[in-house]
């Protein structure tokens, strides 16, 4: 099947997935057609008994990919009882809540730097009455301190934490930042069963700056990678992680050639 056909078949299936997997079909239609108006809306996932406050279609789409398409299971791992999970690029809390509901005893530590998204993530955790999701308003990057968050895309789920600080035309805000090593110290865990990363290109800084002693504490990685954002590409990540002792698999995005999924583990997974 050509990439063009793959793309539109994916979108066609996604319409059905959204309308059957989420409640309030007319609200979903209004959100995607721009008729819902501004402000936060509440939607509910039919299976899973989970509700979300959302700003617009990108929030809804991310919930679809996590809860309905189950991308992080399909291209990653099925979360097991008692796992410690890091959610880097927590957004409005969609993966954090997915992981928290997956198995009893799972502890989730979610990191999100954009204040508006963090507030929604916190509200969604309260809305679903979860006690095993721990929230941190910060970015992860090469080092601890502060980072500039680029707001110029206008879409919160696509904000990048590697904005050029000297750009007079780029909308930026300063946010707290942490290296991966310091983040593990902050949350007080020795080993991480799974780290999920979706942070619009910051994955390179996060992982490349982590030395082997830090990576040895992380047993599994699943991420959406972003090519064309930095000087690096996902092939650099594959090489780096394999040299660190991981078995790595990658999967293409069904629509965008610059995006894809990567999973890394110490053991070979069944495809």
C-alpha positions, 0 to 999 in steps of 0.5 A: 500500500502506498504511503498516501493510501496508508495515510488516508486509511489511517485517518478513516479508521481513526474517525471510527475509533474516536466515535466508538471509543469515546463518549459524547460523539457530538462533542467529539465531532464539534471539537474536530470541526472547530464548532466546540468553541474555546475553553476546556471540555470533558470527554470520557473513554468508554473502556477504562472508565477514565475521563479527561479535561481537554483543550482541543483536538490535539489533546483528544488525538493524543488520548486516542493514540494512548488509550484506543490505539494503545501505541505505547503497548503496540510499539512498546510494552505491556505494563506489569504489576508493581512497575515504576514508570517515568512519563517524560512529556506528560502532556495532559496526563494521558499516558500517566493515567493509562499506566496508573490504571494498567496494574495495581501497585504501579507507580508513575512519575510524570514530568511536564514543563508547560504550566497550562498542560501541567495544570490539566494533568493535575486536574485529570489526576484528581478527576480520576481519583488516582493516588499512584501518579506523582506530578512534576512541573519540569522538563528533562534535558541535558542538565538541571537548572532551567530551559527555554520552552518554545511556544511558537507552534501554538500547539501545547503538545508540540512545544519544544524545550530546546528553543534558541534563547537569543531569538527575538521572534520566538515566543519562549518561557523559562521552565525548570529542567532536570537531567535524567540522573537528577530526576531519578534522585528527585523521585527517589527510585533506584531502578525504572521498569519503563520510561516513556518519552514524548518531548518533541526532540528533547529525547536526544539531550535527555538520553545522550547526556545520561551516562552508562550508570544512569542507563543501567538503571532503566530497563525499558524505553518507549518513545516517539522520536522526532527527526529533523528537529535537532542535528540528530536522527533516530538512527543516532538513538538506535546506535547509542542505545545499542552501544549501551546494551539495549536491544532496539526496535523502531516503527514508522509513524502511519502518517508522518515520515519524520516521526516514529516509535522506538522501544529499547529493552535488555531482552528481545521482545516479540513483535 
